[in-house]
Structure formats: C-alpha cells, structure tokens
Amino acid sequence: MVYWIGYYLFHLFRFIWFPCQIHGLENIPSHGGVIFASNHNSNLDPFIIGIIPKREVYFFAKKELFKNPVLAWLMREWHAFPVDRSRADIGALKTSIRYLREGSPLVFFPEGTRGGGADGKTFPGIGFLVSKTRVPVIPVYIEGSERCLPPRAKFPRRTAVSVFFGKPMFFPETVSYEEISTRVMQGIITLNPV
C-alpha cells in the first residue's frame, strides 16, 4: 500500500518538476525477474526508473540511509534494501538474488555511485547477479536528471528528463563476471543520444 502511494505521488512530482520523455517502453518485460542497469548521475535516478514499469521494483540503497528508523521504514516499504558500498556486500547480493529468482525487477547501477563510471570503471556485481540468476538485463540511459537534482542540491530545478530503455541483454554461462559488467556498461553508453 505504501509502495503504491509513493509510486503515484512520485508520478505527480514528475509531471510538475521533470517532464519525462520515455523511449523503448516495448523493451520492458511485463513479468519475470529482470535487472534494469542504468547510468547514475542523480539521486532521482532510482525513482525515475522505478515508476516507469507498472510493477513493484526493488533497489539497493546505501546503508547510511537506514540509520534513521523512520526513513529506514519508508525505504523498506519502497522496496529498498541496504548495501555497504565500502566492501563486497554478500548479504545485499543474496537479497537481490532472492528477489530476482522470485520474479521481481531490480534496479542496478554498474558505476557503483553517482557519476562513478566517468573513468570507464564498472563493478562486477551485475555480472555475479546475472550468472547466478540468468535473468535478462535491460540497459537504461537517463539524460537530464543531473540538471534537475545536481549533487548537494536541496531542491529540484524544473527541467526535462529523457529515459532510454534498450533491448534485453542475455549472457551465456561461459561469460565472466567482468565481461558481463563491461558489456552491460557498453550497452548503457550506446543509448546516449548525444
């Protein structure tokens, strides 16, 4: 109930603050486990991806956000679960594997943090998840969210945002974690309209 209240409230917020142009809706599966792998330039990004599929979507969120009990409750109601970004958080990976095997969508940022892929570096976590679950990966490119809510900004600025969903990516068992991560990041970059 809380999840869907937040879902519709954020849709309203979207119409007011950042009108979205969405491309590739036909690439979003209507059922089954799937990973939405996206670039990451703003704190808005998980919410933007989360409200486009008409499904309940799960998210990683940095563990610091769960220190406040009220915020922690709200984050869990919105299907976020904590991850320790200072190490390979096996517990968070196991949680995400469980959700994917249960048929739920998961948002994943291969860059690891906002703007983290500027040097081309990605984290092999997505490769691990794909190898363990065999779910498809939908590459996603978000353009403009960093202008709407830049780092350290307290309030959003009204600006348009574009979201591009690529075709599903599948990987055979013989592909390594690192190669999966690299290919996924390339798939994200190729959606950049510039």
C-alpha positions, 0 to 999 in steps of 0.5 A, a space after each residue: 500500500 505504501 509502495 503504491 502511494 509513493 509510486 503515484 505521488 512520485 508520478 505527480 512530482 514528475 509531471 510538475 518538476 521533470 517532464 519525462 520523455 520515455 523511449 523503448 517502453 516495448 523493451 520492458 518485460 511485463 513479468 519475470 525477474 529482470 535487472 534494469 542497469 542504468 547510468 547514475 548521475 542523480 539521486 532521482 535516478 532510482 525513482 525515475 526508473 522505478 515508476 516507469 514499469 507498472 510493477 513493484 521494483 526493488 533497489 539497493 540503497 546505501 546503508 547510511 540511509 537506514 540509520 534513521 528508523 523512520 526513513 529506514 521504514 519508508 525505504 523498506 516499504 519502497 522496496 529498498 534494501 541496504 548495501 555497504 558500498 565500502 566492501 563486497 556486500 554478500 548479504 545485499 547480493 543474496 537479497 537481490 538474488 532472492 528477489 530476482 529468482 522470485 520474479 521481481 525487477 531490480 534496479 542496478 547501477 554498474 558505476 557503483 555511485 553517482 557519476 562513478 563510471 566517468 573513468 570507464 570503471 564498472 563493478 562486477 556485481 551485475 555480472 555475479 547477479 546475472 550468472 547466478 540468476 540468468 535473468 535478462 538485463 535491460 540497459 537504461 540511459 537517463 539524460 537530464 536528471 543531473 540538471 534537475 537534482 545536481 549533487 548537494 542540491 536541496 531542491 529540484 530545478 524544473 527541467 526535462 528528463 529523457 529515459 532510454 530503455 534498450 533491448 534485453 541483454 542475455 549472457 551465456 554461462 561461459 561469460 565472466 563476471 567482468 565481461 558481463 559488467 563491461 558489456 552491460 556498461 557498453 550497452 548503457 553508453 550506446 543509448 546516449 543520444 548525444 
